[in-house]
């Protein structure tokens, strides 16, 4: 329950610019303070809440950062909340969905890009849910209490994993611990390394590393640099965990307060008719956790989010609701593989899991279930088990989804895709995939809003299926043999969660499948945006590492882009089996006309906005003119 909201700043954004019919917007920055009763049935989903430090009234306190964008004249808005779950404290909505400037402050006009959610009239809300986030650079965090046992600090042996150079926040000179070490005695800890996930662990001698302090470890002798892509693991005694699952209650309570309480409505200057939840990657996995944990029902039994759009979550949840949880982890073939993420049930459909002998669905099957859309890029089929959203756990049959759920593969896209994504190789063998999935996501956000507000159902799910032969094993995609191109033939293995502190090799796993491709190497099912329907190359959701990284392993969540040859002569010289651009688009205007037809079909299907269709056509004209 939220007991107070303190708004510390109210400021105009974009220098008072008008965002369509919604007019000018204000940003409200402050904090929401809440309390929880550990014995309340509505809080039983919060793990270890009984261990949280309490106030004099016996309640558990928390404080969440709060950031709101609302129309300066509330009457001009659409009357609905759009709540973006932040990703590691970051607001991704405008930078991804609207091609806004990178950053977290959201004040200048450039920060909002084309500002689609504001032009639609939403009041947009963010709040802190992750108590491990460092509250700096406008990052949204949560102050949550420590856990104790009988009034004493909790100390347990845990595991941290470090992989240099593979991700933007990867370590490069030292390792930063997730929790404070209870002792700096190296004899009470163990640092291991292995080159690949499947390799045996090699224990480093204690003289090869040291604690710099309770939060940092470095290799010795001083100046030793960790090997790029190698897995380092530290087992150590850690102290003072927080009750991180409170983040689930904090999101529930903030949205409920703004929707249903007069004090919350006073902050917004209106009473919201509906609330939508939106999240990308980790935040999408949070939303899946939110639904499955039962916290889409508030303490009075009211629904929190009427609709949810989760992007690039695969079948995962977030490692949050446990002592010593590490919510920043994201499971892939090579990295974070042994941390708990992929817990059955996966699908909105009710299924039985033969590996755990459990039966269930992501949904609870009651009035708290939201209208649900999940979009995935191709990468989630390779790294995040996305096929298990719409097959049985052994990948033997397609499943029918409930009427309140839709699933979409955005064909030929990679996990972090957005406007301006890099096309260089990075740590991978092949050039990376610059294909932008966001135009489909924009249309589906509008469709979700219509579904919630008016009852108009969104387009049918668009995913590869066993029944029509478009869902296949990773080694049977039919990808063409292109000289010099490395091809992935295995997926990340998805298995039931095990012991994350002392992981063992899991023999049983679920069967993850991927989308078949055509002779061009492009996926044949899902939402085929104009870059796939009228291609200029092969776009994949996979790539492989190159030295000095572990050669041949799936390159985290990167995809590949292999451009077509320009001419038949170039194609033949390269031994490329795919038709060249000149062979595909023989006359002036052919390419533009094909893009116009593809874009129009997507607009008709409500999978592309008219304004984005026009942008595709204009870009096609520039490409045909050779202007890039």
N, C-alpha and C positions, 0 to 999 in steps of 0.2 A: 504494500500500500504506500502510495506517495503521500507524505505528510506536508511537504512544502516544495515550491518551485521558486527559486531566486533568479530572476532575470537581471543580469549584471550590465548588459549593454543592449541597446536597441539602435540599429544603424540602417540607413538606406543602402541598397546595393546597386552596383552599376551606375552610380551617380544619378539615381532616380529614373533611369531608363524605364520605359513602359514595355511590358512583356505581353503584347497582344491585348485581348479583352480583359485580362487579369490586372492590367495596369502595372504600377510600380510595386516593388517588393521591399520588405524590411527583413533584416536578419536579427534574431533574438538569441543571445548567448548567455548561458547561465548554468545552473545546476539543479538537479532534482534529488531531493532527499527522501529515502523510503525506509520503512521498517517491515520486518517479517516476523510472524509468529512461528517458531519452529514446530509447534504441535498442531498447526492448522493443516487440515487434509489437503488444502490447495497448494501447500508448500512441500508435500511429501516427495515430490519429484526432485527436489534440490538435495543432491547427495551431501551428506555430512553436515547438514544445516544444524543438527543438534550439537555439533562441536564448535560452532561459531561463537566468538566472544559476544556477550549480550550487554545491553545497557541496564540501568537500575530497574527498569520496568520488565526485564526479562525478554526484551525484543532484540532482534538482530538489525543493526543499522547498516545502510549503504548510501553512497552518494554517486550519482551519475552525471557526467558532463552532458549538456543539452545544447543543441543547435537547431534553430527553427528558421525556415524561410516562409514568410506568409505575405499575402497581398497587403499592401498598406491600407487598402479599402477591402475589408474582408468580404463585403457583399459582391465583389467582382470575381472572387475565386469560385472554384467548382464545388466547394463544400466538402471536399474529401481530403484525407491525409494520405500522403505517400511517405512511408517510413523506410529509409534505406538503412539496413544493418551495415554498420561500418566494417571495413576490412582492416584488421590490425590497427584500428584507430583512424583509418583513412576514409574520406568520402570519395567514392569512385563514380557516383552517378553521372555527374556532368562531364568529367574528363572522358569517360567511356561512352556513355549513351549519346552525348551531345558534342563530342570532339572539343571539349573545353580545355583550357590550359591546365597543365599538371600543377597540383598544389592542393592545399587543404583548407585555405582560408575563406574562399568563396565570397569575394566582395567586388572585385573588378569585373567589368563586362566580359572580358576574355575568359574569366574563370567558368562562365556558364555555357560557352560555345553557342549553339543555336537555341539553348534553353528550353527544349521541348516540354519538360514537366511544368515549367512556369507558364509557358504559353497555353498549356492545357488547364491552368488554373489551380494546380495542386498546392496545398500547403505541405512543404517537405520538412521532415523531421529526422534528426539523428540523435542518438544518445549512447553513452558508454555502456558496454556490456562485458568487456574483457579487462579484468583487473591486472593483467600482466602487461598491458600497454603502457609505455612511457608517455606521460602526459606532457609532451613537448611538441612544438611546431604545429599547434592547433589539433593535435591528435586527441581523439575522444576516448576517455578512460573511465574507469570505475574504481571507487574506493570501497573495498570489501574487507571484512574483518578476517583476522587470522583464525585458524582452527586450533583448538587445544583439546587435550584429553585430561579430564579431571583437574583443569586449571593449569596444566603444565604444557610447555611447548612440545610439539610433535617433531620427532626426528625419525626419518626413514631413509633407507638405502634406495636410491633411484638411478636412472640412466639418462644421460644427455647424449645427443648425437650431433656431430659437426661435420659439414661437408664443404670444403673450401671452393669458392669460385663458381658454384653452379646456379646460385640464385642471387638476386640483388642484395639481400641482407646476409650473404654467406660470409663466414669468417675468412680473414686473409693473413692475419699475423698472430692472433690469439683466439682462444675459445672463451665465450661468455656463457656462464652457467645460467640455467633457467631458475635455479633457487640457490640461496646462500648455502655454502658448505658449512656443515656443523663442526668440522675439524679440518685443519690444513695439513694434517699428518698424511703424507703420501702412502704410508703403509696401510692406511685405512681406505684407500681408493685404488682404482685400476683403470688405466687408459689403454684402450685397444685400438687397432686399426685393421682395415681390410680394404682391398682395392675395389672389390665388387660385392654386391649384396649377398651373393651365394658363396663367397669365399669364406674360409675359416678365419676366425679372429686371431690376431697376433698381439700378445700383451707386450706393451713397451716397458722396459725396465724403469724403475722409479727415478733413476738419474737422467732419464731422457725427457723429463717434463717436470714442471713445478706449478704450485698454486702461487699466483701473484698476490691474490687476496681471496676473500671468500666468494667472489663472483667471477674470477678470471683465472685461466690456466694458459700456460705457454709451453712450447717445446724447447728443449735444451739440446746443445748449447745455445745461448742467447743469439738470436738472429736466425735460428732455424725456421724455415718457412714451411707450413703444411703443404702437402702434395695436392694439387688441384684434383677435385673429384673423389679423393680417397675418403672413406668413411672412418671417422674417429669417434670412439665412444668412451665416455667417462662414467664409470660406476662410482658413486660417492654417497656419503651420508649428508642429507640435506635437511634444513630446518625451516620452520615457520611457513608452512603452506597456508594459502588463503582458501576460503570456501568459494571457489570460482563459479560454481553452479548458480550462485546468487545472480550472476549475469542474466540467466534465463528469466528469473523473476523480475529483474530490473527492467528489461525490455517489455515484458508483459505489463508491468505496473505503469510505466511511463505512457505507453500507448493507451491503456485503459483510462488513465487519469485525464489525458487530453480529450478522449472521446466522450467519457461518461460523467466526469465530475465537473461541477460548476466552476470550481477553481481552475481546472485545466482549460475549460472553455473560455474563461476570462483571459487567459494568456493568449489564446488563438483569436479571440474576438468573434468566435462563431462556434456552433455545435456541429461537429463533423457527422455526416450521414454514414460514411463508410471509411475504412482504413485498408490500405494496400501495403503489403510488405515486399521489399525488393532487396536482393542481395547477389553479389558477384563473388564466385570462388569460395573462399572461406566463409563469407557472409551468406552465400547460398547454402553451404553445409550447416551453418548456424540455423537457418530457417527450417531445414529438414529436422534438425535436432529439436527445435522449438515445437514443431507440430507433433513429433513422435513422443516428446516428453510430457505432453498434455498441458503445456503452458499457453496454448492459444485460447485457453479458457481463463478468465480472470478470477479474482477471489470471490466475486459474486456470481460466477458461472456464465458470464457474458463473453461472447466471442471477441477476440482481440483483433486479428486480421481477418477481414472478409475475403480477401484475395491475396495470393502470394505468387511472386515470380522469382524463382531461384535459377540463377545462371551459372553454368560450369561447376556444378556440385557433384556430378556423377552420382554414385550411390552413397557418398560419404556423409558423415556427420562430423561434428567438431569435437576434439578431445578437450572437453571443458568441465564436465560434471563429475569430477573425481578429485581426491586429494592429489596434489602434485601434478595436476593436469598441465598440459602444454598446448594451449589452443592454437598456437602459431604453426603447429606441425601440419604437413600435407603429404599424404601417402603417395608414393610413386614407386616404379620398379626399382630404382636405385636408392632413393632417399626417403627417410622417415617411414620406411616400409613396415617396420615392426611396431609402430605406434597405433593405438586403437582408433580406427576411423570407419571401417566398413562393417557396420553391425546390422544384421538382419533384424527387422524386415527392411527391404530396400524400396519396394514398389508401393504406389498407392493401392494396388490390387492386393487382396488378401490371398496369401500363398503359404505353403508349408515348406520349411527348410529341412531337407534330409540330413544335412551336416550337423545341425544343432538340435534337431527334432523339435523345433519351435514352429508355431503358426502365427501369422499376423500380417499387418499392413502398416505402412507409414501413417495412415490415417487411423483415428480412434473410432470412426464409425458413428459419431454423434454430431450434435449441432455445433461443436467447436471446430469441426473440420472446415478449412477455407476452400474456396475455389482455387485451384492449384495449377500453375503452369511451370514446367521446368524445361529450360533450354540447355542444350549441351553442344559444345563444339566437337569436332572429330577426336580431339585429344582425349576427351573424357571416356570415349569408347576404348582407347588404347591404354590409358593410365588410371581411369577411375571407375571401371566396370559398368559404364552407363547402360550396356545392353541388359543388365539385370533389372533395370527399371521396368522393362516390358517383356521379359521372359521369366520362366521359372528359374530357380537358383542353379539348376544344372544346365541351363541353356538348351533345353530340349523342345520347348514349345513356346509360342507367343502367348501372352496373357492379355485379356481384355481389361481395360482400365475402367474405373468407376466414372460416372458421368461428370463428376466435379474435378476431373484431372485431365491435363493435356501434356504431352511430351513432344519435343521437337529436337531433332538433330539439325544443326545449321551446317550443311555439308561443306567440306573442304576448308574448315577453319581450325585455328589452334587456340589453346586455352586462354592466353592473355590478349587475344586479338582485339584491336580497336583501330580507329583511324590513325595512320602514321606509324603502325607497327614496323619494326625493323625487318629488312629483308637481307641483312648480312648473315654470315654463318654463325656468329657468336661462338659458343663452345662446340658447335655441331659440325657434322660432315657436309650436309646439304645447306644451301641458303634457306633462311627461315621464311615462314609463311606470313605475308603481309595482308592476307585477305581479312576484311573487316566484317565480323558477324553482327555488328550493332544495328544495321538497318532492319534486320529481322526482329531483333529484340525491341526496337522502338515500336514497330507495328504490333507486336504481341503485348507490350505494355498498354497500348491503346485498346487492344482487344480485351485484355484482362479488366481494364477499367469499365468498358461497356458491359462485360459479363457481370461484374459486381453491381454496377449502378442500374442497369436496365434489364439484365437477364439474357441479353443476346449472347449466345454461346460463341466461343472463339472458333477458328478453323479446326478441322479434325487434326489429331496428332499426326506428325510426319516423322516417322522413324523407320529404319531398316527392319525387315521382318524375315523370320525363317520361312514363313509360308510362301513368299514370292521369291525366295533365293537371294534376297539382298542383304541378309545378315549371315555372316560367314566366319570361319576361324581366321585368325590373323595370318596364317600362312597360305590362305586360299583367296586372297582379295582379287587376284588377277591383275596386279599392278604391272605395267609394261616394263620390259627389260631395257633400261636406258643406260648407255655406257657412262660410267663415272658416278652413278647415283646409288647411294646406299639405301637399302630397303629394309624396313622393319618387318619381322615375321612372328614376333611374340608380343603379347600384352603383359601389362603388370598383373601379377597373380593376386586375385582378391580372395581372402580367406577369413574365416571367423576370427575375431580378436583373441589374442592370447596374452601371455604374460609379457608386458612391454618392458619390464625391468630386466628380466632374464629370458629373452626370447629363445624359443626353440624352433627348429624347422617344422613347419606345418605340412603334413602330408596331403591333407584334403583341402581342396579349393573349389571355388565356384567357377563356372565356365563363362568367361567373358568373350564376347564376339564383337566383330566390327563390321563396317559397311563395305560391301563389294564395290569395286570401282569399274569404270568403263575403259575403253581402249586408250583414252587420254590419261588415265590415272586419277580421274575425278569420281567422287562418290555418286552413286546412282540413286540414292534415296535421301529423304530428309528435305529440308527447305533449301532449294538450289537457287541461291542468289545469282544475279547476272554474271558475276565473275566465274561461276561454275556452269551455268546454263549456256553461256557464250564465252568459253574460256580462252585465255591467252597463255595457258600453262597448266601444270598439274599442281594442285594444292592438297596437302595432306595434314593430318593431325599428329604425325609422328616425325621424329628425326633421331639421329644417332650421334653419340659423342665421338669426338676425334681427339687424338693426343694433344695436350698432356692429360686429358680427362680419360675415364675408362672406356676405351674404344669398343664400340659395338653395343653399349648399353643405351636404352632409350634416353634421349637427351631431355630429361625432366619433362616439361610440358610444351616444348617447342614443336612446331610443325615444319614442313618443307615446302618450298616453291621451286618448281623446275620449269622454267619458261620454254615455250615452243620455239623452234628455230624460225627465223624470219622467212626463209626461202626453202624451196625444195632442194636446191643444191647444198645449202648449209645442213639441212636435215640429213641428207644422204652421206655427206662427208662425216657427220658426227655419229652415224649409225643409229639415229633416233627413229623409232618406229612410229612416232606420233606425227600426224600431218602438220605441216608448217603453217604459219599465219597466212602466207600468200596462197596456199592451197585451200585454206578454209574460207577466207574472205577475199574472193577473186576480183570483185569490182568495187569501185569507190562507193561507199555508203552501205556495203553489205554488213559490215560489223555493226555500224550504228543501228541499222534496221533490225538486226537480230537482238541487240540489247533493248531496243524499244519494245519489241514483242515480248521478250522475257520479263521486262519490268512491268509491262501492262498486265501480264498474266498474274504476276505476284500481287499487284495492287487489287486486281479482281478477287483474288483469294484471301485478301486482307492480311497478307504476309509482308507487305511493303507499303509504306506511306507514299502518297502521291508526290510529296516534296522530295522524298529520297529517290523515287523513280526518275524524276526530272534531273537529279544530280547524277545518277548513273548515265543517263543519256548524254548529258553535257560532258561528262568525263570521257565517254566513248568517242565523242566528236574530237576532243583534244587528242586522244590516243591515235585516232585515224589520221589526224593532221600531223602526227609525229611530235606533238607538243608535250608528251608525257602524261 
